Amino acid sequence: MMMHKLLPAALACLFAVPAAQAAENMVTLAEKSQFTKTGRYTEVDTLCKNFQKNYPKWVRCQEIGRSPEGRPILVLIATKTGALTPLTAKEKQIPVTLLQGGIHAGEIDGKDAGFLVLRELLENPSSDVLDKQVVMFVPVFNVDGHERFGKWNRPNQRGPEEMGWRTSAQNANLNRDYAKADTPEMQAMLRMVNQWDPLVTVDLHVTDGAKFEHDVSVQVEPKHAGDEKLRTAGQLLQQAVLQDLSKAGSLPQPFYMSFNQEDDPMSGFTDEVPGARFSNGYFMLRNRFGILVETHSWKDYATRVRTTRNTLHSVLNQVAQQGAQWKKLAEEADQQAMRMAGKDIPVSYRSTDAYKTIEFRGYAYTRTQSDISGALMTRYDESKPQIWRVKLRDQNVPDKLARLPEGGYVVPAAWAKMVVEKLRVHGIQFQALTSGWKDVSVERFQTEKASFRPASYEGRQPLEVKGQWVADQKLQFARGSIFIPSAQPKSALVATLFDPASADSLLSWGLFNQAFERKEYMEAYVAEEVAREQLAADPELRKQFEQKLRSDPAFAKDPAARLEFFARRHSSWDTAYQQYPVYKTAQIPKS
């Protein structure tokens, strides 16, 4: 693969503060190598400490947690407001912006761009960006993946010469872990998020895919979904960043540039609402801004770092100008969220068939049958730019709704420990019941169908259930059960984590799979005897059985299903089987 390199003279024009003018101990290997290389993780540790050493009044280098292989996950905190602790930032009402690099450690533009941006801000006496916000920079989130260093870890990416790996040392994709929060890395990140409550989080990536001229996409939520006032602000934020990037010579887009049908440019694009497993979808549910930045993998490393650097400067300038007002909107959204008890909250969205035709700057291409794979393959000619007229679907509507209970959710004591761990890592309010809670009117989820995903996904076996919430008899909850109130700022996140309709619920991610595994049964010959006794004793049951045989061919051909028809009506049937161990209630326990 050809590495696209910039001549030194051209490279010197890329950045406002050339390396020669900067403090030597704050310059990355990327700059020193004219953006052909990126440093190892030891460089992150050294640079982080050097930034604090050089600017002790304005910078802190801190460890937020450890990776599975024992490496420190570092954050660089920079501000001229004096708010170098979460408490001070909260007391002074200073907006916090979190820059997250290297969640996919082969996509490492954000690390080198982030160090460059912070150095430029600290060395520029005329800039007031750090006077109006706290900037938190995690250079590499996936630190173990970063150290799985290799030349061709991303064969569809031009530079740097070597880079890290997409997944963690436990083979986890951290950008699928925000909702379920299984990994040590994500738990460390969310603990920091709970402490600092960033108003804006910028997640820095490099996209895969086709070859085209556009060099970056910037997606912002809330925009398509979330709190209405924050959506308006998110739209304006996105527009401002795209305008800044265009002025700087980029060709930005507001949507993820992945074809609707893989390898087919004419299939067009869809601008979707991200789920809670992704960074920008997750922060939207916390009533905060999540920004996904994706530079294009076929641009050379110098171009990608420059583009990321320009994006970060634009975002930070916007926060400096608008952050105080956005913070008020976020606080208003929190208050509105506390009034959502008893109301419907979208837990998934779908794109409509509505579309607009856009002009997209691609390259001439051919699609021919491959003699290697046998499939239809697209081949691009980068010497021939071409305008593609393609469809963009960017209208989204709620797909599935979850009605928050009037009071909250109740989790029985047997399941409480696992749930509490998740609640704490997300900063969700809950109440542990220190004594029993008697005669509680509840709704339970009546499961009609439960299907396990055939294969493991992100270390779990996802579960899909169909059913509905129904009123149940009054239940007794033992000491140690927990109550999760609907009336709290993160009510949308609560609904997403606890309603079975959500693809990112704890149930869907497989945390309650044991409740859906059948453990008690009767042998077939016993079930046959029970069935005959039931049929002889109950003529109405016989009618129901014969009717089902006539109306349901699949049932009629399935011996196990036919026997289960009777087993479910026997006193030995396990009533806890396929019972979701989370309940809704309109009541609120006494403190």
Secondary structure, DSSP 8 states (H G I E B T S, - for coil): -------HHHHHTSSSS-GGGS-GGG--HHHHTTSS----HHHHHHHHHHHHHH-TTTEEEEEEEE-TTS-EEEEEEE-SSS--SHHHHHHHT--EEEEE--SSTT--HHHHHHHHHHHHHHH-TT--GGGS-EEEEES-SSHHHHTS-BTTSSTTS---SSB--SS-TT---GGG-TTT--SHHHHHHHHHHHHH--SEEEEEEEE-S---S--EEEEEESSSSS-HHHHHHHHHHHHHHHHHHHHTT--EESS----SSTT-GGG-EE-----TTSHHHHHHHTTSEEEEEEEETTS-HHHHHHHHHHHHHHHHHHHHHHHHHHHHHHHHHHHHHTT-TTSEEEEEEEE-S--EEEEEEEEEEEEEE-TTTSSEEEEEEEEEEEEEEEEEE--EEEEEEEE--SSEEEE-HHHHHHHHHHHHHHT---EE-SS-EEEE-EEEEEEEEEEE-SS-BTTB--EEEEEEEEE---EEE-TT-EEEESSSTTHHHHHHHH-TT-TTSTTTTTTTGGGGS------HHHHHHHHHHHHHH-HHHHHHHHHHHHH-HHHHT-HHHHHHHHHTTSTTS-TTTT--S-EEES-----
